[in-house]
Amino acid sequence: MYTKTPRLQYKNSRVGSLSLIYKKKNFFDPKWTSRCSGYNCKRLAKINGLCIDHVRKYKKHRRSPEYSKDYHKPASYPVLKEMDITSPTIDHNEQYTSRDNKLNSRNSTSSSSPAHSNFNLEQALKDQKDSGALNFKSKGLTYEDIQAITHYVLNNTKSITSLNLSHNNIQLQAIEYLSQAIGLNIAITNLNFAVNQIGGNGIFHLSNALETNNTLTHLNLRRNQLGIKGMLSLSKALSLNNTLTELNLSENNIGSEGVSHLTAVLQTNKTITTLDLSYNKIQAKGIESLSTAIASNTALTSLNLAGNEIGRNGMFHLSKALETNKTLTTLNLNGNLFEAKGVEYLSKALEINSTLITCNLSENNIGDEGARTLSVALQSNKTLTTLDLCWNEIRVDGAQYLSNALKINNTLNTLDLCWNKILTEGAYYLTYVLHLNKVGKIFVRLSSNKYFLFYAGQVNADDCGLSSIPISYHLMHDNSLSLFPFILDSHSGTIKVISELDREIQSSYKFYIHLFNSTSQTEVHINILDQNDHYPIFDDIHEQYIYISTHQYYHQTNKRFIAHVHATDPDDDINGLVNYYFTHKKHYDYFHIYSNGSIILYNLFDIHLPITLEMYARDQGYPEALRSKDTVIIYVCDIFKQNECPSNKLRRNFYLGSIIIMICVVLFLLIIILCIIWNLFIKEHIENKKNNQSYNCRLEARKNLIVSDSFYDISPSIYENHDIRCVAV
């Protein structure tokens, strides 16, 4: 069903298309054509090289009732920008023929070819006509070009099944014309309309076509600014369409409200199997509504939700849907930053889900904790074959967790760990598991992880030509080592290092290499050379308070010992030698620090106490000296002005805080003791006193009452309520 556009809107769009011809020189003003009279009309005709009579004829023809009746049918006159408007030989009467020749109806569009001619477009049509697929990506198609494509491709041929019109910024008028042909086409199955910025108005016309089209199966609407309005129109069309199987709606800014319209469709749709909703700012609220559709949908097999900021809350709802979904096989959750908590929700779903085959969790910052929870799920999951964990801050511990899972998992065959921080040690854990794997090949991608394998040595053996069997080497080492840092190439005898070596942990290694099917073996010793790889470390005391008297040593030249600091470096030789330095250079004017850590006050003139000395340690390693990560602070104060020392202020505050805390604790204990005494003694005593008064009152009443007690003895109310009232006489 096609809705007519108001006449004024069509006039403005027609004038706007004509005004593009003279946009650079500002010769053509749309207001002049809509109000062409008098001097403006003559000036326009003179500038454009058109006769005045023709301009008046065009104005009169545009106002005719017959013209406005069929406004939705595009004109078929040549493109004005291809005309030589300065040439006097142009017959302008041929540009605007009768209405029947200019506007073709929907039923007769295929019978007559458009008058517009574009050599490049016609050549592309000829070159690609036999291929069954036409590609017009980034061709700068105009409205007239769309007319030609519609005529030759959509209306008059059944051999073309795929049409690519992406990256052309197609205007609204062309969208409307194209949508009419798509609605009637019976051949096109694949339509790529990406990056055309058609907006909500453009998708309205295209949605009308989808309601009647019965052949289109693949539709790409990526980056078209559909928004909420566009999703509302498209959702109505999808509820009626029963042929579309693959739909791409990525980068359309539909948000959580827009996806809610699509949710109602997915709950009942039985044909869409592939859906791309990436980079649409759906967030947790939108995922919550979408999850209800995923849980009940029975057709969707591939879902792309990358870059939607769903977070850990969104993962909670999505994981609940995956527990019940029975058809989804591919899920892309790249760049949603749900971190380790979100992976925890997903891991619980993977333990239950039995259909998911491919899962992309890259760029979510799951860390080692996320890898741990995911490894638990992999141990029980029996269907997942491809897992992407790139850019997730996974380190050595995370790689070890995953390697433990791979020892048990028998279905995963592709694990992508690129751009993490697993280092060589983490790579060793994974490669060791791959070596033990006896089920099938597992491809593990470790690019950009800063792991290394470097050459350490080689052994050679010679059988003197006595055997035709190739020599094979085998490495034997102490199995008590949790991580042996060397591997051996069984064919060449090359020894390589696969993990970091630290001389301070182990300075040498000894192992044996023997020949396969032979008793011959050799012993290998590898000594580790020292490298400056440790920072100096201070002793436990990082703060000291020193009190001195400046009066006693004022005018004396003797040096005054202040304190002593000490730091250790486990490296050997020059790499382990430590020197000490003040953080602020101004302290060298009064103090001196020696290489053994002693601090001396040598200048008492003009010194103002207290002074805070901050020091660090640095080794003499080569090629780069390493500085301690921590510092030592010494407060030098005047013994006669201790109240000015920072330590006293801290102590006063500490004492005051301690006193307040002690008072609160004592009060709390007193309250508890009072409560215990009340419950055990005082409360019971008061209750007993009340009971005794009640009993005495009853005896006194019995002595003074004339009424017999037999009434109370046989009264059922007394036995039931156990209540004897005291009566005063």
FENKAJO-V166154 format. One record per helix or strand. SS is the DSSP state (helix for helix, strand for strand). FROM is the first residue (numbers start at 1). LEN is the number of residues. Records with the same first field share a line. If there is no record, write none. Layout:
# FENKAJO-V166154
SS=FROM-LEN, FROM-LEN
This chain:
# FENKAJO-V166154
helix=7-16, 30-5, 38-11, 52-11, 65-5, 80-3, 92-3, 99-4, 119-13, 143-13, 172-13, 199-14, 227-14, 255-12, 283-14, 311-14, 339-14, 367-14, 396-13, 423-14, 573-4, 585-5, 642-3, 646-59, 710-5, 716-6
strand=133-3, 162-3, 190-3, 218-3, 246-3, 274-3, 302-3, 330-3, 358-3, 386-3, 414-3, 443-3, 454-5, 473-4, 486-3, 494-4, 508-8, 521-7, 537-2, 543-6, 560-5, 567-2, 578-5, 591-3, 598-4, 611-9, 627-1, 632-7
